Amino acid sequence: ILKKKDVSMANPDEVKKNTGFTIGGVSPVAHLVTLNILIDKSLNRFPHIFAAAGHPSCVFRISYIELIKITKGIEKDISE
């Protein structure tokens, strides 16, 4: 389980610099730099997830397993 001290939130400028995306449209893939991607385990209860696709008005549908595969994400208990 993650504790608040384990994770800090990036500000909008840091997000844009590291991902290339603006807040509200940050895709889970195609970032400018290699990032550790954390995926909340509670998402596995849904048959499909809708993730941001690089713009605040764009999303794409993906399964939980595929999201882990394409992001090389680390599953964590994040939500409360």
Stockholm file with secondary structure:
# STOCKHOLM 1.0

chainA/1-80         ILKKKDVSMANPDEVKKNTGFTIGGVSPVAHLVTLNILIDKSLNRFPHIFAAAGHPSCVFRISYIELIKITKGIEKDISE
#=GR chainA/1-80 SS CCCGGGCCCCCHHHHHHHHSCCTTCCCSSCCSSCCCCEEEGGGGGSSCEEEECSSTTCEEEECHHHHHHHHTCEEECCCC
#=GC SS_cons        CCCGGGCCCCCHHHHHHHHSCCTTCCCSSCCSSCCCCEEEGGGGGSSCEEEECSSTTCEEEECHHHHHHHHTCEEECCCC
//
